[in-house]
Amino acid sequence: MRREVTAPRPNWAEMVESQGMYFHTFEEGLYWDESAYYEFTLPEVEMLEAATGELDRRCLEAVQHVIDEERWEEFLIPRPFQELIRESWDHDERTIYGRFDLAYDGRSPPKMLEYNADTPTGLIEAAVTQWFWLQDKFPGRNQFNSIHERLIEAWTEHRRETSGVMYFAALAGNLEDYMTVNYLRDTAMQAGWETEYIDVENIGWHEGRRTFTDLRENPIRNCFKLYPWEWMQRDEFGRKLLARSTKWLESPWKAILSNKAILPVLWELFPEHPNLLECRREPFLNIPYVEKPILSREGANVQIFQHGRLVAKTDGPYVGPTVCQHLWELPEFDGNHPVIGSWMVNGWPCGIGIREDRTLITGNTSRFVPHVVR
């Protein structure tokens, strides 16, 4: 694994926008950064693929444990939704995708930092933008990336189980979320689905018919939402979810895996696992650690402690219970610290995207850098 510098394509901005990635630049600087790329050997990719599949299996075992042992309070899951989650799990309701965030240096086993199991973004850049970059820059080279094909496969399989219109929903005004769900919508259409887009704020409730509806008061029977389960549970109309009139993706049981309270459970169940980091609900005394709220996103409200001293932190809106995870320092390449987002789609490890930052905390504005396999 190494980081190589390269010249960006002269018209790169227009090219990535043509692929749906309009959010390539922030006020702070570039988000899509093709002035460099990461190069992996095939054995390194095989190690990442194997670790991702292994972590997925361990996570599913952890979900079963949490439900069997009724450890709902640790996850702040309100009582009315506990049976909804149990029922979703028992019925083996479908998952489309998820993204493990891994620390990896090409030498040690990949380490799981967290699992974005419910509403992961970074999808267009991983599945599409870096693939076209590869074709332009290094035609004939390889990339660990079958994300697009696996998404179509997932929607095709789901269509055999469910009929009707599939709605796709995201918060109004968030360009990245809007483009992400519309990319997912496109893959569903390629699989034969009839689809509609609706802003989350425009989803209505018809009391007489006991169902969620669109702006034309058509019932919403199937909906993929880029909107977290913990928000849904606490929204004004959250209790209406218990009517079970809509099949949601990701499914309700993903609320367990998207919660960072799963991290100490994993370590409890699989101590010393080579792909896990020790994690607990109280601070460590003798080793560096990272403290994260269990319900938080995009690197917000993270604190790093070394020798009992706060050395780095990020701001954000998240409060509440936290977990403390052994600090596994990210590798450094020319002053940059990469985190590998390893994608699970339709139950398969199928590709990676890399975010890097000059700090040890990867946040919402950290750069996305493409990769090749030699």
N, C-alpha and C positions, 0 to 999 in steps of 0.2 A: 504494500500500500504506500503510495507516494503522491505528492501534490506537484503538478506540473503547471507552469505558466504558459499561456498561449494568447494569441491575438484574437480579440473579439471579431465577429463578422461585421463588416462595415455597416450593414443595415439591420443589425440584430434586433433593435427595438420594434421595427415594423414587422419583422418576421415572427417574433414571439407574440405580438398582438394579434397577428393573423391566426394564431393557434389558440386564441382565447385567453392569453395571459396579459391582461391589461395592467396588472398590478406589479409590474417589473421594477418600479422605482418608488421609493418612499422619500419623504422629506429628509430623512437621515442619510439617504444615499441609495445605492443599488440594492434591490432584493435579488433579482436574477443577475448572477455575476459569471460571465463566461470568459473572464480574463484568466481563469485557471480551471483545472479539472483534476479529479482524483483518479488514479489508475490502480487497478486491482489485478492480481493474478487470479487464475481460475480456482486454485485451491482456497484462496481467501474468500472468494464469492461462495464457494461451496460451504465454507465454514459459517458464513453469515446466513446462508439459506438453511443449513441444518439447525443453527441456533434459533432462528426464528420459528421454525416448525416445532422445535422442542419447547420453546417458551409458550407457544400457543397451546400445546397439550397440557403443560403444567397449569396454565391459566384456567383452562376448562375444568381441571380437577379442583382448582381453588374455588371456582364458582359453585361446584357441587358441594364442597365443604361448607362454604358460607351459608348456603341455603339449608343444608341438612342440620347445621348447628345453630341456625337462626341468629346469625351474628349481624342483624340488621342495624342495630344501634351504632356499631362501629363505623358504618357507612352513611349514617344520617339519612337512611331511607325511611320516609314516613310510613307509619303502620298501614294506612289504607292501600299502599302500593306494594306491600310485601307479597301479598297473594298474587297480584298481577305479575310480578317478576317470577314467582315460583311457577305459576301456570305457563308463562312464556318459556321457561327453561324446560319444564316437563314435556311440553309439546314440541321441543326442539325447533323453536321458531328460528327462521333463517337469519344469518348474518351475511352482509355483503362484503364489508371490508374493515380493516383496522390497520394501525401503524405502530409498530414497536420503535421506540427511540433507544438506540444502542450506542454505547461507547466501545470503540474498536480501534486498535492501532496496527492491525495486521500481524500481531504476534500473540497476544494474550487472547483467551476466549472472549467473544463479545459479551458485554455486560448490559443487562436491561436497566435502563434509567426509569422508564415508565411506559405505559401502554395507552395510546390514544385510540380507544376501542369504540367510541360512540360517534364523534364528530371530527375525525381527522381531516385536516386540509393539507396543502402541499401536494395535491394530487395531480393537477394539470402539469405542473413543472416536472414531476417525477415520471408520469405516464407518457406525456406528449412532448413537452418543450425540449427536454434533454435528449429525447429520441431523435427529433429532427435536427438538433444541434449535432448529434453524432453523425447523421447522414451527410451533413454539409461539411463538417470538419474532418472526420475520419471515416469515410465510406469504406466498408469492408471490415471495420473493427466491430467488436462486440460490446454489449451492455447488459447488465443484469436487469432486465426490464420486459416482462410480459404482462404488465399490469392491465393494459388496455384489453388484451385478449381475454384475460381472466374475468374482467368486469362484464364483458359481453356474455361470457360463459355463465357467470352468476345470474344475470338477468334472464338468460334463456332457461336455466333450471328453475328459477322462481316462477316463470310464466307457466310452467307445467303444473304448478301447485295452486296458482291464484289467477283469477280472471278480473277484467275490469280495467279502469284507468289507473295508472300510477301517477300520483301527484308528487311533485318535488317542491320543497319549501325551504326558505332561508329568511333571515331577518332582512327587512327592507334597508337599502342604503349601504350594505356591506358588499363591496364589489368582489372581493375574493370569495366570499361565501356564495354569492350569486353565480359567479362563473364556475365554481366547483360543482354546485348542484346541477347546473345546466350541462356541464361535461358529463356528469353521471346520467343525466336525462338522455343525452345523446347516445351513450352506450346502451341504455335501456331500449331506446328506439331502434337501434341496430339489432337488438334481440327480439324485436317484434311488438314491443309494448306500445299501447296508446298512452300518451303522457300529457300532463298539464303542469305549468308552474304556478305557484301561489306564494305570496309573501306570508310568513308566519302570522303577521298581524292581521291578515285578511281571512284567516281560517275562522269560520263561524260555528255556532252551535244551534241546532234546531231542536228546541225542547220537546216539541210534539213528536218528532220522529226519533228523538234520542240519538242524534248522529251529528258528527262534524260535517260542515258544508263549505262549498266554495262561494264565490261572490254571486253566482247564479242560483245558489241554494241547491246545487247538485250534491248528493252525498259523497263524502270522501271515504272510500272503503280501503284504499291503499295509499300510504304516504311515506316517502323518504324525506326525513327532516334533518337539516343540518342545524340542529337546535338541541342542546343537551337535555338528557332526561332529568337531571336534577333541577333544571329550570322549569321543565314541563310539570313536574310534580308539585311545584310551588306557585305556579301561575294561577291567575284568577279562575280559569276554567280547568285547572288541573284535575279536579275530582271527576270531570266528565270523561276522562280517560278510562275510568273504571267501568264505563258502559261497554267497553270493548267493541265499539262499533267500527273502529278503524284498525287495520293492521299496519303497525309502524315499523319502519326501518331507520336506524338499527332497532332491533327488537328490545323489549323492556329488560331482558336479563343482562344486556350490555351495560346497564347502569351500575352493575357490580364491578365490571372490569375497567370501566372508564374512571373509576374512583381510586385515588391513590391509596386508600385504605387497603387495597388488595396487595400492596407491596409488602407490608409486614406479615400478612397472611401467607404469602408465597414463601417468605424466608422461614416462617414457622413450620410450614409443611415440608419444605425442601431445603433444610439448612446446608450450607456449604455447596450448594449447587453452583457449578462453574459459570453459569450464565446469569446468576443473581447476585445482588449486592445486599449485604445485611441491612435490614430495615426494622425499625421499632417505633413505638409511639412516644418515646421519651428521648431526650438528648443523650448522646454518647458522652462518656467521660474522658476517654483517652485517645480517641481517634477523630480525625476530621470528618465532618458530616454535613449533609445538606438538609435543610428543613423546608418542607413544602406543605401548603394547605391541601387537605384531601380533595377539596372541590376547587380546583384552580386550573388555569389554562395559559398556554403560550408563554410559559416561563415567568409569570407574574407572581409577586410575593414570595420569591425564593430567597433563602438566606444560606450563606456558606459560613461554617464555623471551623476554625483551626485552633487547637489548643485552648478551646473555650472562648475564643475571641471571634467576633463577627468580622469577616474579611471582605465580604461581598454580599450585595442584596439587590433585589429589584422591587420596584413599587407595583401597586396594583390594587384592585378592588376586593380581593378575596380575604375573608376572615374565617375563623372557626378552627376546628381541630386540625392538627398537622401530623405528619410523619417525619421521622428522621432517618435518612439513608446514608450509609457509609459513602464518603466522598471518594469517587474513583475519578481521578483527574483525567480530563480529556487529553488525548494526544495533541501535540503541537507541531504544526507544519508552517514554517515561515511566520510564526506569530499567530496563526489561526488554529482554532480548536473546532474540529468537526464532530458533529453528531450524525449518526446514520439513521435515517428513517427507513425501516424495513417493513414492507407492505405484505399483509395477509389479505388475499382476496379469494372468496369462495372456498376458504379452508386451505389455501395454498400459499406458501411464501413465493413471491413472484417479482420482486424488484426492490430497488433502493433509491432513495433521494438523500442528498447530503446538505445539511445546513452548517454553516461555520460562523464563528464570531471571534473577535479579539479577546473576549472575556470568557470565563468558564461557565457562564449562564447563557444558554441559547434561548432567545426571546422571539417575539413576533417579527422583529425587523432584522433578524440574523439572515445572512446571505444564503441563497441556494446556489450550489455549485454542481455542475454536471460531472459525470464519471464515464470511464471506459474500462473494459476488461481486456487485458493483453494476453 
